[in-house]
């Protein structure tokens, strides 16, 4: 699925309108988009810095492919309780070229004021920012923590999920359950999670939110045309956010259990808002079969109504190559990564 994905999404409103023979008004269809234009570089050519699932990466020569993307989303209301959503995203992943993929494609049924069900390709909601991890404008940092988000690089699930929201006085508790399968490709390998079960509990109270999640699945790994033995895998995550007055805090603690990749990871990010400027600092750590730490400083500048400018500097210290591409087993760094990005929504 390459450039045809975006073409399909662009024509979705016309198809829906034709199918309903004019019953759907213009207000029933919403087309929106998002994107990031970024330039990233490091201080070494010995390894390549990349995001999870990317086959390429960046060294001392500045490149756009690591942190840049553009997405288009179409939301169409069928009636008062049923809607459909499609989303396409252009980015670099399993090949070092820009390709389009269908990241979301689901129907949503609102069963009551508190319960909704989605079926199709839904977000794989196991992280704090799973629903908007690809939308740079919705995040404080230029990119999510490498150490935490590399544990489960897949971002969508082919199946279904259900949300149940309960009001608890001044708070609300949302219970999410999802079931399905998810696949991803990287460096000639195909990762497929089958029989995936995901359970999340999210408590919101004003500016504070806490999220507890658990996921279990069967992992099938195909490497070089050969299928390796299937294995049971699991993932547990605890996340919290605070956006109170001018203080912004975000943190996640995670544990992944998989053959050859048993890891624990966490990060903590804090910032303070000065008008349209939000400077922040972050520390991230992964231990276990893969070890790496990252210290980051950055600045988000909400320079425009629907766009921001971000600057971020990372100091990454891997052990035995860590999460870097093309790293030798003895490589320990450290590596300095610098990036500037413009995030936008429309």
ABEGO torsion letter per residue (X at the ends): XBAAAAAAAAAAAAAAAAAAGGABBAAABBBBBBBBBBBBBBABAABBBBBBGBABEBBABBBAAAABBBBBBBBBBABAABBBBBBBBBBBBABABBBBBBABBBBBBBABAABBBBBEBBBBBABAAAAAAABAAABABABBBAAAAAABABABBBEBBBBBBBBBEABBBBBBBBBEBBBBBBGGBBBBBBGBBBBBBBBBBEABBBBBBBBBBBBBBBBGGBBBBBBBBBBBBBBBBBBBEABBBBBBBBBBBBBGABBBBBBBBBBBBBEABBBBBBBBBBBEABBBBBBBBBBBBBABAABBBBBBBBBBBBBGGEABBGBBAABAOBBBBBBBBBBBBX
